[in-house]
Amino acid sequence: MKNGIGLKTAGIRLVSVTEANRTLVTALELAPDQMDFVASNAESLDEAETDVDARPRVVMAGDRVVGFLMYEAPQRDDEARIYRFMVDRASQGKGYGKAALREVLDEIKGLGHVRHVSICYEPENDAARNLYRSAGFVEEGLDEDGEMIADLALPARSHEP
């Protein structure tokens, strides 16, 4: 199964943004027809510097930077919000987005206080819609900016004895 999707995405992991990988994150690109779907990574990283709740993450495939995402999960709230998510145009279609979404959802579940996760995306972004739907997100309607809001209810944590 050398070319199987499981093998290709097994090495996907999320890491913190550092000075060493920041330039690689800002160099990631979307396809021209995707440019209006998400803010630039440079803008997102600037925003993260002033937003104490922002949790920027680099999507790594082995030792390569292939994407970027950012979410917030304030301790005072039972909702986490993924508000940036992108995979570099050269790395799209390889299952990295799906694997990265799994990783960030696992990270969010591990926080312990989050009951549901929301995400917004442009309604015409079919790739995003299909990705989030495949993970169990349910569309709730448009927000005031015309973006689709989708929500994922997390399973209740079981308390082990």
MODELLER restraints for C-alpha pairs under 7 A, 6 or more apart:
rsr = mdl.restraints
at = mdl.atoms
rsr.add(forms.Gaussian(group=physical.xy_distance, feature=features.Distance(at['CA:5:A'], at['CA:95:A']), mean=6.61, stdev=0.5))
rsr.add(forms.Gaussian(group=physical.xy_distance, feature=features.Distance(at['CA:9:A'], at['CA:95:A']), mean=6.26, stdev=0.5))
rsr.add(forms.Gaussian(group=physical.xy_distance, feature=features.Distance(at['CA:9:A'], at['CA:96:A']), mean=5.91, stdev=0.5))
rsr.add(forms.Gaussian(group=physical.xy_distance, feature=features.Distance(at['CA:9:A'], at['CA:99:A']), mean=6.12, stdev=0.5))
rsr.add(forms.Gaussian(group=physical.xy_distance, feature=features.Distance(at['CA:11:A'], at['CA:61:A']), mean=5.41, stdev=0.5))
rsr.add(forms.Gaussian(group=physical.xy_distance, feature=features.Distance(at['CA:11:A'], at['CA:62:A']), mean=5.20, stdev=0.5))
rsr.add(forms.Gaussian(group=physical.xy_distance, feature=features.Distance(at['CA:12:A'], at['CA:59:A']), mean=6.86, stdev=0.5))
rsr.add(forms.Gaussian(group=physical.xy_distance, feature=features.Distance(at['CA:12:A'], at['CA:60:A']), mean=5.49, stdev=0.5))
rsr.add(forms.Gaussian(group=physical.xy_distance, feature=features.Distance(at['CA:12:A'], at['CA:61:A']), mean=4.59, stdev=0.5))
rsr.add(forms.Gaussian(group=physical.xy_distance, feature=features.Distance(at['CA:12:A'], at['CA:62:A']), mean=6.54, stdev=0.5))
rsr.add(forms.Gaussian(group=physical.xy_distance, feature=features.Distance(at['CA:12:A'], at['CA:96:A']), mean=6.90, stdev=0.5))
rsr.add(forms.Gaussian(group=physical.xy_distance, feature=features.Distance(at['CA:12:A'], at['CA:99:A']), mean=6.37, stdev=0.5))
rsr.add(forms.Gaussian(group=physical.xy_distance, feature=features.Distance(at['CA:12:A'], at['CA:100:A']), mean=6.49, stdev=0.5))
rsr.add(forms.Gaussian(group=physical.xy_distance, feature=features.Distance(at['CA:13:A'], at['CA:59:A']), mean=5.99, stdev=0.5))
rsr.add(forms.Gaussian(group=physical.xy_distance, feature=features.Distance(at['CA:13:A'], at['CA:60:A']), mean=5.32, stdev=0.5))
rsr.add(forms.Gaussian(group=physical.xy_distance, feature=features.Distance(at['CA:13:A'], at['CA:61:A']), mean=6.74, stdev=0.5))
rsr.add(forms.Gaussian(group=physical.xy_distance, feature=features.Distance(at['CA:13:A'], at['CA:100:A']), mean=6.85, stdev=0.5))
rsr.add(forms.Gaussian(group=physical.xy_distance, feature=features.Distance(at['CA:13:A'], at['CA:103:A']), mean=6.65, stdev=0.5))
rsr.add(forms.Gaussian(group=physical.xy_distance, feature=features.Distance(at['CA:14:A'], at['CA:57:A']), mean=5.76, stdev=0.5))
rsr.add(forms.Gaussian(group=physical.xy_distance, feature=features.Distance(at['CA:14:A'], at['CA:58:A']), mean=5.46, stdev=0.5))
rsr.add(forms.Gaussian(group=physical.xy_distance, feature=features.Distance(at['CA:14:A'], at['CA:59:A']), mean=4.88, stdev=0.5))
rsr.add(forms.Gaussian(group=physical.xy_distance, feature=features.Distance(at['CA:14:A'], at['CA:60:A']), mean=6.06, stdev=0.5))
rsr.add(forms.Gaussian(group=physical.xy_distance, feature=features.Distance(at['CA:14:A'], at['CA:103:A']), mean=6.92, stdev=0.5))
rsr.add(forms.Gaussian(group=physical.xy_distance, feature=features.Distance(at['CA:15:A'], at['CA:57:A']), mean=5.48, stdev=0.5))
rsr.add(forms.Gaussian(group=physical.xy_distance, feature=features.Distance(at['CA:15:A'], at['CA:58:A']), mean=5.19, stdev=0.5))
rsr.add(forms.Gaussian(group=physical.xy_distance, feature=features.Distance(at['CA:15:A'], at['CA:59:A']), mean=6.75, stdev=0.5))
rsr.add(forms.Gaussian(group=physical.xy_distance, feature=features.Distance(at['CA:16:A'], at['CA:56:A']), mean=6.60, stdev=0.5))
rsr.add(forms.Gaussian(group=physical.xy_distance, feature=features.Distance(at['CA:16:A'], at['CA:57:A']), mean=5.00, stdev=0.5))
rsr.add(forms.Gaussian(group=physical.xy_distance, feature=features.Distance(at['CA:16:A'], at['CA:58:A']), mean=6.06, stdev=0.5))
rsr.add(forms.Gaussian(group=physical.xy_distance, feature=features.Distance(at['CA:17:A'], at['CA:56:A']), mean=6.49, stdev=0.5))
rsr.add(forms.Gaussian(group=physical.xy_distance, feature=features.Distance(at['CA:17:A'], at['CA:57:A']), mean=5.98, stdev=0.5))
rsr.add(forms.Gaussian(group=physical.xy_distance, feature=features.Distance(at['CA:17:A'], at['CA:58:A']), mean=6.06, stdev=0.5))
rsr.add(forms.Gaussian(group=physical.xy_distance, feature=features.Distance(at['CA:24:A'], at['CA:65:A']), mean=6.72, stdev=0.5))
rsr.add(forms.Gaussian(group=physical.xy_distance, feature=features.Distance(at['CA:25:A'], at['CA:41:A']), mean=6.70, stdev=0.5))
rsr.add(forms.Gaussian(group=physical.xy_distance, feature=features.Distance(at['CA:25:A'], at['CA:65:A']), mean=6.96, stdev=0.5))
rsr.add(forms.Gaussian(group=physical.xy_distance, feature=features.Distance(at['CA:25:A'], at['CA:68:A']), mean=6.73, stdev=0.5))
rsr.add(forms.Gaussian(group=physical.xy_distance, feature=features.Distance(at['CA:26:A'], at['CA:41:A']), mean=5.31, stdev=0.5))
rsr.add(forms.Gaussian(group=physical.xy_distance, feature=features.Distance(at['CA:26:A'], at['CA:42:A']), mean=5.31, stdev=0.5))
rsr.add(forms.Gaussian(group=physical.xy_distance, feature=features.Distance(at['CA:28:A'], at['CA:67:A']), mean=6.95, stdev=0.5))
rsr.add(forms.Gaussian(group=physical.xy_distance, feature=features.Distance(at['CA:28:A'], at['CA:88:A']), mean=5.23, stdev=0.5))
rsr.add(forms.Gaussian(group=physical.xy_distance, feature=features.Distance(at['CA:29:A'], at['CA:88:A']), mean=5.10, stdev=0.5))
rsr.add(forms.Gaussian(group=physical.xy_distance, feature=features.Distance(at['CA:29:A'], at['CA:89:A']), mean=5.81, stdev=0.5))
rsr.add(forms.Gaussian(group=physical.xy_distance, feature=features.Distance(at['CA:30:A'], at['CA:88:A']), mean=5.59, stdev=0.5))
rsr.add(forms.Gaussian(group=physical.xy_distance, feature=features.Distance(at['CA:30:A'], at['CA:89:A']), mean=4.84, stdev=0.5))
rsr.add(forms.Gaussian(group=physical.xy_distance, feature=features.Distance(at['CA:31:A'], at['CA:89:A']), mean=5.42, stdev=0.5))
rsr.add(forms.Gaussian(group=physical.xy_distance, feature=features.Distance(at['CA:37:A'], at['CA:122:A']), mean=6.04, stdev=0.5))
rsr.add(forms.Gaussian(group=physical.xy_distance, feature=features.Distance(at['CA:38:A'], at['CA:84:A']), mean=6.71, stdev=0.5))
rsr.add(forms.Gaussian(group=physical.xy_distance, feature=features.Distance(at['CA:48:A'], at['CA:54:A']), mean=5.30, stdev=0.5))
rsr.add(forms.Gaussian(group=physical.xy_distance, feature=features.Distance(at['CA:48:A'], at['CA:56:A']), mean=6.88, stdev=0.5))
rsr.add(forms.Gaussian(group=physical.xy_distance, feature=features.Distance(at['CA:53:A'], at['CA:72:A']), mean=5.26, stdev=0.5))
rsr.add(forms.Gaussian(group=physical.xy_distance, feature=features.Distance(at['CA:53:A'], at['CA:73:A']), mean=6.65, stdev=0.5))
rsr.add(forms.Gaussian(group=physical.xy_distance, feature=features.Distance(at['CA:53:A'], at['CA:74:A']), mean=5.90, stdev=0.5))
rsr.add(forms.Gaussian(group=physical.xy_distance, feature=features.Distance(at['CA:54:A'], at['CA:70:A']), mean=6.61, stdev=0.5))
rsr.add(forms.Gaussian(group=physical.xy_distance, feature=features.Distance(at['CA:54:A'], at['CA:71:A']), mean=5.80, stdev=0.5))
rsr.add(forms.Gaussian(group=physical.xy_distance, feature=features.Distance(at['CA:54:A'], at['CA:72:A']), mean=4.87, stdev=0.5))
rsr.add(forms.Gaussian(group=physical.xy_distance, feature=features.Distance(at['CA:55:A'], at['CA:70:A']), mean=5.40, stdev=0.5))
rsr.add(forms.Gaussian(group=physical.xy_distance, feature=features.Distance(at['CA:55:A'], at['CA:71:A']), mean=5.24, stdev=0.5))
rsr.add(forms.Gaussian(group=physical.xy_distance, feature=features.Distance(at['CA:55:A'], at['CA:72:A']), mean=5.76, stdev=0.5))
rsr.add(forms.Gaussian(group=physical.xy_distance, feature=features.Distance(at['CA:56:A'], at['CA:69:A']), mean=5.94, stdev=0.5))
rsr.add(forms.Gaussian(group=physical.xy_distance, feature=features.Distance(at['CA:56:A'], at['CA:70:A']), mean=4.17, stdev=0.5))
rsr.add(forms.Gaussian(group=physical.xy_distance, feature=features.Distance(at['CA:56:A'], at['CA:71:A']), mean=6.57, stdev=0.5))
rsr.add(forms.Gaussian(group=physical.xy_distance, feature=features.Distance(at['CA:57:A'], at['CA:68:A']), mean=5.88, stdev=0.5))
rsr.add(forms.Gaussian(group=physical.xy_distance, feature=features.Distance(at['CA:57:A'], at['CA:69:A']), mean=5.34, stdev=0.5))
rsr.add(forms.Gaussian(group=physical.xy_distance, feature=features.Distance(at['CA:57:A'], at['CA:70:A']), mean=5.87, stdev=0.5))
rsr.add(forms.Gaussian(group=physical.xy_distance, feature=features.Distance(at['CA:58:A'], at['CA:65:A']), mean=6.79, stdev=0.5))
rsr.add(forms.Gaussian(group=physical.xy_distance, feature=features.Distance(at['CA:58:A'], at['CA:67:A']), mean=6.07, stdev=0.5))
rsr.add(forms.Gaussian(group=physical.xy_distance, feature=features.Distance(at['CA:58:A'], at['CA:68:A']), mean=4.70, stdev=0.5))
rsr.add(forms.Gaussian(group=physical.xy_distance, feature=features.Distance(at['CA:58:A'], at['CA:69:A']), mean=6.57, stdev=0.5))
rsr.add(forms.Gaussian(group=physical.xy_distance, feature=features.Distance(at['CA:59:A'], at['CA:65:A']), mean=5.98, stdev=0.5))
rsr.add(forms.Gaussian(group=physical.xy_distance, feature=features.Distance(at['CA:59:A'], at['CA:66:A']), mean=5.67, stdev=0.5))
rsr.add(forms.Gaussian(group=physical.xy_distance, feature=features.Distance(at['CA:59:A'], at['CA:67:A']), mean=4.60, stdev=0.5))
rsr.add(forms.Gaussian(group=physical.xy_distance, feature=features.Distance(at['CA:59:A'], at['CA:68:A']), mean=5.36, stdev=0.5))
rsr.add(forms.Gaussian(group=physical.xy_distance, feature=features.Distance(at['CA:59:A'], at['CA:100:A']), mean=6.50, stdev=0.5))
rsr.add(forms.Gaussian(group=physical.xy_distance, feature=features.Distance(at['CA:60:A'], at['CA:66:A']), mean=5.70, stdev=0.5))
rsr.add(forms.Gaussian(group=physical.xy_distance, feature=features.Distance(at['CA:60:A'], at['CA:67:A']), mean=6.98, stdev=0.5))
rsr.add(forms.Gaussian(group=physical.xy_distance, feature=features.Distance(at['CA:66:A'], at['CA:87:A']), mean=5.84, stdev=0.5))
rsr.add(forms.Gaussian(group=physical.xy_distance, feature=features.Distance(at['CA:66:A'], at['CA:88:A']), mean=5.55, stdev=0.5))
rsr.add(forms.Gaussian(group=physical.xy_distance, feature=features.Distance(at['CA:66:A'], at['CA:91:A']), mean=6.14, stdev=0.5))
rsr.add(forms.Gaussian(group=physical.xy_distance, feature=features.Distance(at['CA:67:A'], at['CA:86:A']), mean=5.50, stdev=0.5))
rsr.add(forms.Gaussian(group=physical.xy_distance, feature=features.Distance(at['CA:67:A'], at['CA:87:A']), mean=4.08, stdev=0.5))
rsr.add(forms.Gaussian(group=physical.xy_distance, feature=features.Distance(at['CA:67:A'], at['CA:88:A']), mean=5.51, stdev=0.5))
rsr.add(forms.Gaussian(group=physical.xy_distance, feature=features.Distance(at['CA:68:A'], at['CA:85:A']), mean=5.90, stdev=0.5))
rsr.add(forms.Gaussian(group=physical.xy_distance, feature=features.Distance(at['CA:68:A'], at['CA:86:A']), mean=5.45, stdev=0.5))
rsr.add(forms.Gaussian(group=physical.xy_distance, feature=features.Distance(at['CA:68:A'], at['CA:87:A']), mean=6.53, stdev=0.5))
rsr.add(forms.Gaussian(group=physical.xy_distance, feature=features.Distance(at['CA:69:A'], at['CA:84:A']), mean=4.87, stdev=0.5))
rsr.add(forms.Gaussian(group=physical.xy_distance, feature=features.Distance(at['CA:69:A'], at['CA:85:A']), mean=4.17, stdev=0.5))
rsr.add(forms.Gaussian(group=physical.xy_distance, feature=features.Distance(at['CA:69:A'], at['CA:86:A']), mean=6.26, stdev=0.5))
rsr.add(forms.Gaussian(group=physical.xy_distance, feature=features.Distance(at['CA:70:A'], at['CA:82:A']), mean=6.02, stdev=0.5))
rsr.add(forms.Gaussian(group=physical.xy_distance, feature=features.Distance(at['CA:70:A'], at['CA:83:A']), mean=6.00, stdev=0.5))
rsr.add(forms.Gaussian(group=physical.xy_distance, feature=features.Distance(at['CA:70:A'], at['CA:84:A']), mean=4.89, stdev=0.5))
rsr.add(forms.Gaussian(group=physical.xy_distance, feature=features.Distance(at['CA:70:A'], at['CA:85:A']), mean=6.60, stdev=0.5))
rsr.add(forms.Gaussian(group=physical.xy_distance, feature=features.Distance(at['CA:71:A'], at['CA:80:A']), mean=6.94, stdev=0.5))
rsr.add(forms.Gaussian(group=physical.xy_distance, feature=features.Distance(at['CA:71:A'], at['CA:81:A']), mean=5.40, stdev=0.5))
rsr.add(forms.Gaussian(group=physical.xy_distance, feature=features.Distance(at['CA:71:A'], at['CA:82:A']), mean=4.12, stdev=0.5))
rsr.add(forms.Gaussian(group=physical.xy_distance, feature=features.Distance(at['CA:71:A'], at['CA:83:A']), mean=5.62, stdev=0.5))
rsr.add(forms.Gaussian(group=physical.xy_distance, feature=features.Distance(at['CA:71:A'], at['CA:84:A']), mean=6.84, stdev=0.5))
rsr.add(forms.Gaussian(group=physical.xy_distance, feature=features.Distance(at['CA:72:A'], at['CA:80:A']), mean=5.54, stdev=0.5))
rsr.add(forms.Gaussian(group=physical.xy_distance, feature=features.Distance(at['CA:72:A'], at['CA:81:A']), mean=5.35, stdev=0.5))
rsr.add(forms.Gaussian(group=physical.xy_distance, feature=features.Distance(at['CA:72:A'], at['CA:82:A']), mean=6.58, stdev=0.5))
rsr.add(forms.Gaussian(group=physical.xy_distance, feature=features.Distance(at['CA:73:A'], at['CA:79:A']), mean=6.39, stdev=0.5))
rsr.add(forms.Gaussian(group=physical.xy_distance, feature=features.Distance(at['CA:73:A'], at['CA:80:A']), mean=4.24, stdev=0.5))
rsr.add(forms.Gaussian(group=physical.xy_distance, feature=features.Distance(at['CA:73:A'], at['CA:81:A']), mean=6.55, stdev=0.5))
rsr.add(forms.Gaussian(group=physical.xy_distance, feature=features.Distance(at['CA:75:A'], at['CA:113:A']), mean=6.93, stdev=0.5))
rsr.add(forms.Gaussian(group=physical.xy_distance, feature=features.Distance(at['CA:78:A'], at['CA:113:A']), mean=5.75, stdev=0.5))
rsr.add(forms.Gaussian(group=physical.xy_distance, feature=features.Distance(at['CA:78:A'], at['CA:114:A']), mean=4.33, stdev=0.5))
rsr.add(forms.Gaussian(group=physical.xy_distance, feature=features.Distance(at['CA:78:A'], at['CA:115:A']), mean=5.27, stdev=0.5))
rsr.add(forms.Gaussian(group=physical.xy_distance, feature=features.Distance(at['CA:78:A'], at['CA:116:A']), mean=6.76, stdev=0.5))
rsr.add(forms.Gaussian(group=physical.xy_distance, feature=features.Distance(at['CA:79:A'], at['CA:114:A']), mean=5.36, stdev=0.5))
rsr.add(forms.Gaussian(group=physical.xy_distance, feature=features.Distance(at['CA:79:A'], at['CA:115:A']), mean=6.04, stdev=0.5))
rsr.add(forms.Gaussian(group=physical.xy_distance, feature=features.Distance(at['CA:79:A'], at['CA:116:A']), mean=5.09, stdev=0.5))
rsr.add(forms.Gaussian(group=physical.xy_distance, feature=features.Distance(at['CA:79:A'], at['CA:117:A']), mean=5.57, stdev=0.5))
rsr.add(forms.Gaussian(group=physical.xy_distance, feature=features.Distance(at['CA:80:A'], at['CA:114:A']), mean=6.33, stdev=0.5))
rsr.add(forms.Gaussian(group=physical.xy_distance, feature=features.Distance(at['CA:80:A'], at['CA:116:A']), mean=6.49, stdev=0.5))
rsr.add(forms.Gaussian(group=physical.xy_distance, feature=features.Distance(at['CA:80:A'], at['CA:117:A']), mean=4.72, stdev=0.5))
rsr.add(forms.Gaussian(group=physical.xy_distance, feature=features.Distance(at['CA:80:A'], at['CA:118:A']), mean=6.34, stdev=0.5))
rsr.add(forms.Gaussian(group=physical.xy_distance, feature=features.Distance(at['CA:81:A'], at['CA:117:A']), mean=5.64, stdev=0.5))
rsr.add(forms.Gaussian(group=physical.xy_distance, feature=features.Distance(at['CA:81:A'], at['CA:118:A']), mean=4.86, stdev=0.5))
rsr.add(forms.Gaussian(group=physical.xy_distance, feature=features.Distance(at['CA:81:A'], at['CA:119:A']), mean=5.78, stdev=0.5))
rsr.add(forms.Gaussian(group=physical.xy_distance, feature=features.Distance(at['CA:82:A'], at['CA:118:A']), mean=6.33, stdev=0.5))
rsr.add(forms.Gaussian(group=physical.xy_distance, feature=features.Distance(at['CA:82:A'], at['CA:119:A']), mean=5.10, stdev=0.5))
rsr.add(forms.Gaussian(group=physical.xy_distance, feature=features.Distance(at['CA:83:A'], at['CA:119:A']), mean=6.08, stdev=0.5))
rsr.add(forms.Gaussian(group=physical.xy_distance, feature=features.Distance(at['CA:83:A'], at['CA:120:A']), mean=6.59, stdev=0.5))
rsr.add(forms.Gaussian(group=physical.xy_distance, feature=features.Distance(at['CA:87:A'], at['CA:97:A']), mean=6.32, stdev=0.5))
rsr.add(forms.Gaussian(group=physical.xy_distance, feature=features.Distance(at['CA:98:A'], at['CA:131:A']), mean=6.56, stdev=0.5))
rsr.add(forms.Gaussian(group=physical.xy_distance, feature=features.Distance(at['CA:108:A'], at['CA:114:A']), mean=6.96, stdev=0.5))
rsr.add(forms.Gaussian(group=physical.xy_distance, feature=features.Distance(at['CA:115:A'], at['CA:153:A']), mean=6.21, stdev=0.5))
rsr.add(forms.Gaussian(group=physical.xy_distance, feature=features.Distance(at['CA:115:A'], at['CA:154:A']), mean=5.30, stdev=0.5))
rsr.add(forms.Gaussian(group=physical.xy_distance, feature=features.Distance(at['CA:116:A'], at['CA:151:A']), mean=6.79, stdev=0.5))
rsr.add(forms.Gaussian(group=physical.xy_distance, feature=features.Distance(at['CA:116:A'], at['CA:152:A']), mean=5.42, stdev=0.5))
rsr.add(forms.Gaussian(group=physical.xy_distance, feature=features.Distance(at['CA:116:A'], at['CA:153:A']), mean=4.34, stdev=0.5))
rsr.add(forms.Gaussian(group=physical.xy_distance, feature=features.Distance(at['CA:116:A'], at['CA:154:A']), mean=5.21, stdev=0.5))
rsr.add(forms.Gaussian(group=physical.xy_distance, feature=features.Distance(at['CA:117:A'], at['CA:151:A']), mean=5.65, stdev=0.5))
rsr.add(forms.Gaussian(group=physical.xy_distance, feature=features.Distance(at['CA:117:A'], at['CA:152:A']), mean=5.12, stdev=0.5))
rsr.add(forms.Gaussian(group=physical.xy_distance, feature=features.Distance(at['CA:117:A'], at['CA:153:A']), mean=6.58, stdev=0.5))
rsr.add(forms.Gaussian(group=physical.xy_distance, feature=features.Distance(at['CA:118:A'], at['CA:149:A']), mean=6.87, stdev=0.5))
rsr.add(forms.Gaussian(group=physical.xy_distance, feature=features.Distance(at['CA:118:A'], at['CA:150:A']), mean=5.59, stdev=0.5))
rsr.add(forms.Gaussian(group=physical.xy_distance, feature=features.Distance(at['CA:118:A'], at['CA:151:A']), mean=4.36, stdev=0.5))
rsr.add(forms.Gaussian(group=physical.xy_distance, feature=features.Distance(at['CA:118:A'], at['CA:152:A']), mean=6.29, stdev=0.5))
rsr.add(forms.Gaussian(group=physical.xy_distance, feature=features.Distance(at['CA:119:A'], at['CA:149:A']), mean=5.86, stdev=0.5))
rsr.add(forms.Gaussian(group=physical.xy_distance, feature=features.Distance(at['CA:119:A'], at['CA:150:A']), mean=5.41, stdev=0.5))
rsr.add(forms.Gaussian(group=physical.xy_distance, feature=features.Distance(at['CA:119:A'], at['CA:151:A']), mean=6.51, stdev=0.5))
rsr.add(forms.Gaussian(group=physical.xy_distance, feature=features.Distance(at['CA:120:A'], at['CA:147:A']), mean=5.89, stdev=0.5))
rsr.add(forms.Gaussian(group=physical.xy_distance, feature=features.Distance(at['CA:120:A'], at['CA:148:A']), mean=5.29, stdev=0.5))
rsr.add(forms.Gaussian(group=physical.xy_distance, feature=features.Distance(at['CA:120:A'], at['CA:149:A']), mean=4.58, stdev=0.5))
rsr.add(forms.Gaussian(group=physical.xy_distance, feature=features.Distance(at['CA:120:A'], at['CA:150:A']), mean=6.27, stdev=0.5))
rsr.add(forms.Gaussian(group=physical.xy_distance, feature=features.Distance(at['CA:121:A'], at['CA:147:A']), mean=5.35, stdev=0.5))
rsr.add(forms.Gaussian(group=physical.xy_distance, feature=features.Distance(at['CA:121:A'], at['CA:148:A']), mean=5.31, stdev=0.5))
rsr.add(forms.Gaussian(group=physical.xy_distance, feature=features.Distance(at['CA:121:A'], at['CA:149:A']), mean=6.90, stdev=0.5))
rsr.add(forms.Gaussian(group=physical.xy_distance, feature=features.Distance(at['CA:122:A'], at['CA:147:A']), mean=4.90, stdev=0.5))
rsr.add(forms.Gaussian(group=physical.xy_distance, feature=features.Distance(at['CA:122:A'], at['CA:148:A']), mean=6.01, stdev=0.5))
rsr.add(forms.Gaussian(group=physical.xy_distance, feature=features.Distance(at['CA:123:A'], at['CA:147:A']), mean=6.13, stdev=0.5))
rsr.add(forms.Gaussian(group=physical.xy_distance, feature=features.Distance(at['CA:123:A'], at['CA:148:A']), mean=5.52, stdev=0.5))
rsr.add(forms.Gaussian(group=physical.xy_distance, feature=features.Distance(at['CA:136:A'], at['CA:152:A']), mean=6.13, stdev=0.5))
rsr.add(forms.Gaussian(group=physical.xy_distance, feature=features.Distance(at['CA:137:A'], at['CA:150:A']), mean=5.61, stdev=0.5))
rsr.add(forms.Gaussian(group=physical.xy_distance, feature=features.Distance(at['CA:137:A'], at['CA:151:A']), mean=5.05, stdev=0.5))
rsr.add(forms.Gaussian(group=physical.xy_distance, feature=features.Distance(at['CA:137:A'], at['CA:152:A']), mean=4.48, stdev=0.5))
rsr.add(forms.Gaussian(group=physical.xy_distance, feature=features.Distance(at['CA:138:A'], at['CA:150:A']), mean=5.07, stdev=0.5))
rsr.add(forms.Gaussian(group=physical.xy_distance, feature=features.Distance(at['CA:138:A'], at['CA:151:A']), mean=5.27, stdev=0.5))
rsr.add(forms.Gaussian(group=physical.xy_distance, feature=features.Distance(at['CA:138:A'], at['CA:152:A']), mean=6.36, stdev=0.5))
rsr.add(forms.Gaussian(group=physical.xy_distance, feature=features.Distance(at['CA:139:A'], at['CA:148:A']), mean=6.88, stdev=0.5))
rsr.add(forms.Gaussian(group=physical.xy_distance, feature=features.Distance(at['CA:139:A'], at['CA:149:A']), mean=5.83, stdev=0.5))
rsr.add(forms.Gaussian(group=physical.xy_distance, feature=features.Distance(at['CA:139:A'], at['CA:150:A']), mean=4.08, stdev=0.5))
rsr.add(forms.Gaussian(group=physical.xy_distance, feature=features.Distance(at['CA:139:A'], at['CA:151:A']), mean=6.48, stdev=0.5))
rsr.add(forms.Gaussian(group=physical.xy_distance, feature=features.Distance(at['CA:140:A'], at['CA:149:A']), mean=5.52, stdev=0.5))
rsr.add(forms.Gaussian(group=physical.xy_distance, feature=features.Distance(at['CA:140:A'], at['CA:150:A']), mean=5.48, stdev=0.5))
rsr.add(forms.Gaussian(group=physical.xy_distance, feature=features.Distance(at['CA:141:A'], at['CA:148:A']), mean=5.56, stdev=0.5))
rsr.add(forms.Gaussian(group=physical.xy_distance, feature=features.Distance(at['CA:141:A'], at['CA:149:A']), mean=5.63, stdev=0.5))
rsr.add(forms.Gaussian(group=physical.xy_distance, feature=features.Distance(at['CA:142:A'], at['CA:148:A']), mean=4.44, stdev=0.5))
rsr.add(forms.Gaussian(group=physical.xy_distance, feature=features.Distance(at['CA:142:A'], at['CA:149:A']), mean=5.84, stdev=0.5))
rsr.add(forms.Gaussian(group=physical.xy_distance, feature=features.Distance(at['CA:143:A'], at['CA:149:A']), mean=6.48, stdev=0.5))
